[in-house]
Amino acid sequence: MHEWTEQAQKDAEQKVFRMAANDPEFRKLALSNGRAAVEKATGRSLPSGFTIRFVDPAGAHLTAVLPPAAYEEQELSEHELSAVAGGKGHRHRGGSGGSGDGGSGGPVAPTPDGGDSGE
């Protein structure tokens, strides 16, 4: 099976555009069934689950891809896991139950102005 590389995709797109510009029946096919048009133009099947839609330039069109559904189970990326876990170390915010080291060399708590109170 021949893989759909970026170059193969570009070549297929150009072929579909050229055919749609010159053949009214092919243009109707491209507008009604993009997958069938690509397969007819290239002689190759598209990957399962891949959809393609062509639109006529007449009129106003907007195609927006929705983000993944929040209710679908997804794994977090390493970056997202770091953000959830804190990722940058631990800062003691003060209060009772401290280490009792009197602040010498221990964690520092941020001050209201955003600086560190230990400096």
Backbone torsions as a table, in degrees:
resi	resn	phi	psi	omega
1	MET	NA	133.2	179.8
2	HIS	-84.1	128.1	-177.5
3	GLU	-77.7	147.9	177.5
4	TRP	-85.2	92.5	176.2
5	THR	-79.7	170.9	177.3
6	GLU	-60.7	-39.3	179.3
7	GLN	-67.4	-40.5	178.3
8	ALA	-62.5	-38.3	178.5
9	GLN	-65.2	-44.0	179.3
10	LYS	-63.7	-42.7	179.5
11	ASP	-62.8	-42.5	179.3
12	ALA	-63.6	-43.3	179.3
13	GLU	-59.3	-46.9	180.0
14	GLN	-61.6	-40.6	-179.6
15	LYS	-66.0	-43.4	177.9
16	VAL	-62.1	-46.0	180.0
17	PHE	-59.5	-45.6	-179.3
18	ARG	-62.3	-45.6	-179.8
19	MET	-65.9	-40.6	-179.2
20	ALA	-67.5	-27.7	179.6
21	ALA	-76.6	-21.2	-173.4
22	ASN	-116.3	-11.6	-175.6
23	ASP	-130.1	107.5	-176.1
24	PRO	-61.2	-34.1	179.3
25	GLU	-69.6	-40.9	177.7
26	PHE	-66.2	-37.3	178.2
27	ARG	-60.6	-43.7	177.1
28	LYS	-59.6	-42.3	178.6
29	LEU	-62.0	-46.0	-179.1
30	ALA	-60.5	-39.7	-179.3
31	LEU	-72.8	-29.6	-177.3
32	SER	-95.3	-29.1	-177.4
33	ASN	-150.9	85.6	-176.5
34	GLY	-57.9	-39.3	-179.6
35	ARG	-60.8	-48.2	-179.6
36	ALA	-63.9	-36.5	179.7
37	ALA	-65.0	-44.7	179.2
38	VAL	-63.2	-43.8	-178.9
39	GLU	-65.4	-37.8	178.0
40	LYS	-67.6	-42.4	-177.3
41	ALA	-69.6	-35.2	-173.9
42	THR	-104.2	-20.8	-175.0
43	GLY	75.0	13.2	-178.0
44	ARG	-122.5	145.8	176.7
45	SER	-81.5	144.7	173.9
46	LEU	-82.0	155.6	178.0
47	PRO	-59.7	147.8	178.4
48	SER	-57.2	136.1	178.4
49	GLY	84.3	-6.4	-179.8
50	PHE	-86.7	129.5	177.2
51	THR	-119.6	151.7	177.8
52	ILE	-141.6	141.0	-178.9
53	ARG	-134.0	130.2	175.7
54	PHE	-106.3	143.8	178.0
55	VAL	-126.3	150.0	177.4
56	ASP	-78.3	142.1	-177.8
57	PRO	-71.7	-8.9	178.6
58	ALA	-72.5	131.6	179.6
59	GLY	86.0	179.8	-178.8
60	ALA	-100.3	134.5	179.2
61	HIS	-136.0	145.0	171.8
62	LEU	-139.2	125.4	174.4
63	THR	-115.2	121.0	-179.6
64	ALA	-120.7	134.2	178.0
65	VAL	-93.3	121.8	179.7
66	LEU	-71.6	151.1	175.5
67	PRO	-69.5	164.8	177.3
68	PRO	-57.4	146.6	179.6
69	ALA	-66.5	133.1	-178.4
70	ALA	-65.6	-25.3	-177.4
71	TYR	-82.3	-8.4	176.0
72	GLU	-81.0	136.1	-179.3
73	GLU	-69.3	126.9	180.0
74	GLN	-136.9	147.6	174.2
75	GLU	-86.8	146.5	177.3
76	LEU	-79.7	146.1	175.2
77	SER	-73.6	167.3	178.3
78	GLU	-58.1	-40.8	179.5
79	HIS	-62.8	-44.1	179.6
80	GLU	-65.8	-39.4	177.8
81	LEU	-62.6	-40.8	178.1
82	SER	-61.6	-42.8	-178.7
83	ALA	-64.7	-40.4	179.8
84	VAL	-68.8	-38.4	-177.2
85	ALA	-81.6	-4.7	-178.2
86	GLY	104.8	-50.8	170.8
87	GLY	70.0	-16.6	-175.1
88	LYS	-124.1	25.1	179.2
89	GLY	93.2	-177.1	-173.9
90	HIS	-115.8	135.0	174.5
91	ARG	-117.9	130.0	177.8
92	HIS	-79.6	128.6	-176.8
93	ARG	-96.9	12.9	177.2
94	GLY	84.4	-169.1	-179.5
95	GLY	96.7	-176.0	-178.3
96	SER	-77.4	165.2	178.6
97	GLY	80.9	18.9	-179.6
98	GLY	-71.5	-178.4	-175.6
99	SER	-78.6	-14.8	178.6
100	GLY	77.8	15.5	-178.1
101	ASP	-88.6	3.5	175.9
102	GLY	72.3	10.0	175.6
103	GLY	88.9	2.0	-178.1
104	SER	-85.1	104.1	175.8
105	GLY	81.1	-1.8	-179.1
106	GLY	-86.3	-172.8	178.8
107	PRO	-62.5	152.3	179.0
108	VAL	-110.9	148.1	178.3
109	ALA	-102.5	140.9	178.7
110	PRO	-68.7	147.1	175.8
111	THR	-90.8	165.8	-178.9
112	PRO	-57.0	-27.1	-179.5
113	ASP	-84.8	4.0	177.5
114	GLY	94.9	-9.0	178.4
115	GLY	-83.0	-179.3	177.4
116	ASP	-100.3	134.5	-177.9
117	SER	-76.2	-10.6	-177.7
118	GLY	-88.5	6.9	-178.2
119	GLU	-121.8	NA	NA
